[in-house]
């Protein structure tokens, strides 16, 4: 079946990689990217919705209806942030968006890009891991057809990506070395994108997908 998906975070590295994979995938009929700022790309499958505040979705609710899945790739680094600020930007914004689209799209599949070593107990010593774990746990309780948390590690960008900062461009020179010595710690964004699509079209028995799960699902 062909599916319609919402993608958040397309102006970031992960979201853009997932978007490009979806645009090239024949199983995807339409993609709506929901961003705070414009993403400069044209494609017959692509629509864009600019939303300055993910806590204020009432005015755009009707434009978020009619979709089979949401690939939630928006996120921020915890570097330099205190827990209340990081919680608002990670937990509050994600849950408000997810709650809204769950009510608008019965039967939707929701995939959330979390992170390797996220803390499902919400009690560990690492702040970002606790907040991500709390976010995952809350998403699983929402009335989606199914919600998945993706915990990728080091990811290789898709060819043609624009949203790579200088540090990441430099790091990509080391990717083949890391992939050679620690292949179980790496994924390509094409693998992540295909695994997300397969979550919708085929399903997966686990709600939390670690690196090995993502790779295995991408190959089904």
Secondary structure, DSSP 8 states (H G I E B T S, - for coil): --EEEEEE-TTSHHHHHHHHHHHH-TTEEEEEEEESS------TTEEEEE-S-TT--GGGGGGG-S-SEEEE------TT--HHHHHIIIIIHHHHHHHHHHHHSTT-EEEEE--TT--TTS-SS-HHHHHHHHHHHHHHTSS-SEEEEE---EEE--TT-----HHHHHHHHHHHHHHHH-GGGEEEHHHHHHHHHHHHHT--S-SEE-HHHHHHHHT-
